[in-house]
């Protein structure tokens, strides 16, 4: 994710017209998390095409790092002098190495055991014990992308456990792998290797782009925009009040307690209304 973040920074630096321009003149290209990213850019066709091209390049980068032993697993970090206690975060049994994480870990084996029955018979006898042999054998039947897809989602799961403390779930990884493979089969005419799934080719998807902007309130009014964030029991909410000219009037933010994301959003709305009443903004005067 660090490489992806740097790649996006480089892209927006070299092509500043991609950036979403805000009235505050603060340019934020993206927000990166352990296994997720939010990208802010102009909603134009040219900008979308350029960003899509950059994302396609990054999807191939994981395979390249696998080939050159550049993924920062514990064994690779030790080779670079960063020594410390090592354990595979997915099985909590063996030391984390490149081969163990993707091929010998019990978690990864379970992922493979759930995926293989979904494929047709001619894929059942292909090897899955070393990335090079694995890629070579799958390449012979023009399915070399599949080991890369599985490795990608295993790596994302590992990072989510490492940086966010999430629980590794075999079902979640296999679902991501299956869904991604079905998408590239449907939209890119990739060979269908699934036993009991046929893409709905009769459905045509027409994509359209629209620019969503903040709309100011009528003259003499104030508008409050609120938001809530919820993650594993931790929650926070906030909001901002603006006038008809788009000028900032006041804002608020606070940690809170909620059972889920919906309740967090409702708490943010509650505090916006309460603040409006306490500050005599004219609400409920009629």
N, C-alpha and C positions, 0 to 999 in steps of 0.2 A: 504493500500500500504506500510505503514511503517513495518507492520509485514512481508509482503512478501519480502521486501528488506532485513530485518534481517534474514529471512529464507534462502535467496540466499547467503548472506554472510556466514552463518553457513555452508551451503552445500559446498561452495567453500573452506572454511577453513578446513573442515574435509576431503575433497577429492580434494587436490590441482591439481591432474592430469587432472581435468576437465577444468582448466583455460586455456584460449588462451594465449600462450606465444608470446610476442612481442620482437623485437630486443632491445627496450628501457628498457626491464625488468620491465615495469610498468604493473601491473596486475589489470585490471578493469573487474569485473564480470558482472556489469549491470549498466544501467542508468534508474532511476525510475522517473516517472512523476505522476501527479494526477491520471490519469486513463490509463496509458500505461507504458510499460517497454521494454527496449532493453537489451537483454542478450548476452554476449560474452562468448563463450566456444569452446572447440575443436570440430571440425566437424568429430567425430568418432561415430560409432554405439553405443559403450558402454557408451560414454558420453551423447549421445542423449537419451538413455534409462533411465539413472539415472536422467537426468533433467526432463524427462517426468513424471517419478514416483514422483518427488518432486512437480511438477505442479499439478498432480492429488490430492496430499495431500492438497495443498493449496486451491483447488476448494471446498473441503469439509469443509474448515476452516470457511467460512462465515456462513454455517448452524450451526456449533457448537457455534459460537459467538452469533447468533440469539437465540439459545436455552438458553444460559447462560446470556443473556442481557449484552453482552460485546461490542457490536458495539458502537462506540463513538458518538451517537446522543446526542442532547443537554440535554435531560432528564437524560441520563446516566452520562454525564459529571457533571451535577449539583449534583448528588448523590455522586460524588467524590470530591465535593467542588469547582468545576470550574464553578462559577455562572456568568451569563451575559445575555444580551438580546438574546432572542431566537425567531427564525421564520423559518418555513419550507422553504427551498430554492427553492423547486419545485412549490409550490403554493403561497408563500408569504402571507399567510392568517393566518394559525394557528401556534402554537408553535410546534417545531420539537420534536416528541417523536418516539419511536420505532414503535408502532402500527400505529400512524398517517402516518409516512413516507411510510410504505409499504402497508397499507390497507385503511386508511381513507382520505388520501390526494387526492384532485381532480385530480392531475396529475397521480397518481398511479391508480386511478379508471378508467381514460381514457385509460391507458395502458391495463388494464384488459379487458375493454369493446372492445378494438380492437383485443385482442388476443382470447377471448372466441369464437367468431363466426367462427374462423378458426378451432376450435376443433370439434370433433364429439359430438353427442347429449348426450352421457352418462357422459360427463364432465361438462355440463351446470349447474347442480344443486348443485355442490360442493361449500362449503363455502369459503369465502375469507374475513374474518374479524379479524382473529387472527392466528398467525403463528402456534401455537400448534394444534388448531382445524383444520386448513387448511391442515397442513402436515398429520394429522391423517386420515382425510377423503380421501385425494389423495393417501395415502399409501394403503388404502383398495383396490384400483384398480391398485396398483403397479405403480403409477405415482407420487410418493412423491418427485421426483427430480424437477418437474416443478415449484412448488412454490419457490424452491431455485434458479432456473435459473432466474425467474422474479425478485426476491429480489436482486440477484446479479447485474443485469443490472440497476435496479433502484438505487442501491447504487453507482454504477459507475457513473451514470448520476449526482447524488447528489454531488459526489466528484468533478466531472468536473466543475460544477457550482460554488462550494465553492472555489476551488483552482485555476481554470483557467478562471473564469468569463464567461464561455460559456452559451449559451441559452438552457434551457431544451426543448427537442423536443420529443413529444409522439411517433411520427413516427419512430424516430431513435431508441428508446428503444424497441418498438415492433418489428422492423426489426432485431435487435440484438437477441432478444429472439427467434424469429421464425427461424432465420438462425442457431442459436446454436442448437435448438431442432432438426431441420432437419438433422444436421450433426451427432448428436448422434444416430438418428434413422438409418441413412444410414450406418454408419461405426461401430456401436456397437449393431445393431439389437434391438434397443429400440422400444417399441410398437408405431406404427404409429397412432397418435391421430388426424391427420389433415383430414379435410373433402376432400379437392380437391388437395391433393399433394401425389404423389407416388414416393418413391425413385427409382432411376435408378440402380437397382441391377445388371444389365448386364455390367455396366462399372466397370472395375477393375483398381484400382489405385496402381501402382507399384512405391514405393518411393525409391529414390536413394540418396546417400550422396556424395558430392564432396567438396574438400577443395579449397577455393578461396584464393589465395595469391597475394600480390603485386608483379608485375613483374618489374624488373629494366630496364631502357633504355639501348640501346647499348653503348659501350665504347665511351666516348667523348660527349655524349648527356646528357641532363637534362630532367627529367620528372616532370610535374606539375600536381598535383592532387587537384581538387577544390571541394568545396561543398557550398551549400546555404541553409539557413533555413528561413522558412516563417511561421508566425502564427498570424492571425488576424491583419494584417496591419504592424506588426513589422517584419523586415527582417535583415539578416546578411549574410555575405559571407566571405570566406577565402580560403586559398590554401597553399600548401607546395611544394617546389622544392627539388628534390633529384637527385644525380648523379648515375652513373652506379653501384657504390658500395652500394647504398642505404643510403648514408650519407646525412644528412640534409644540404642544401645550404642556403636557406632562406625561410621565410614564411610570410604570410600576413593575416590579418583579420580586418573586419570593419563592423559596422552597415551600412545599406543601405536602400533605399526605392524602393519598387516594388509592382506590382499589384497582383502577385501570385507567387507560388513556382517556376514555370518554368522561369519566368523573373529573379528571384533571382539566379538561377543556371547560367543563361546566363551572369548576371553581374559578377559573380565569374570568369567565363571563360574570359570575357573581361578584367578584371583587371590582370589576370595571363598573358595574351598576352601583355598587356600594360607594365607590370613590366619587362617582358622578353626583350622587345624592349628597354626600358629605361636603363636597366642594361647591355646592349650590350651582350646578351647571344648568339648572332649569328643567331637569328631568322630572317627570311626574307632577309638574306644576299645573297641568290642565285637568 
